[in-house]
């Protein structure tokens, strides 16, 4: 569900994990977005990394963010921790998970094709 309660397609993949689990950058790049929950359009604490002119990745619903806009990151570098911020649904006590998205030339694509 979207913030207004309507249904919509869910881009990205949600990976269940305990709150506080480390989140690493999938590839080297520059942090171009590091938004707190109140400014993130439902993503909660969210980080976007530009890897080059073609690829960007989003890491959402984070508990903590360990990077800031303009920072260069390496593949595997700690960028935050898993959380349950923003619009999340809980089927139990803890709704913590990582929402991961991939953009190619600014368009959202299926991130499963990029995970190994």
Buried (B, 14 or more C-beta within 10 A) or exposed (E): EEEEEEEEEEBBBBBEBEBEBEBEBBBBBBBEBBBEBEEBEBBBBBBBBBBEEEBBBBBBBBBBBBBEEEBEBEEEBEBBBBBBBBBBEEEEEBBBBBBBBBBEEEEBBEBEEBEE
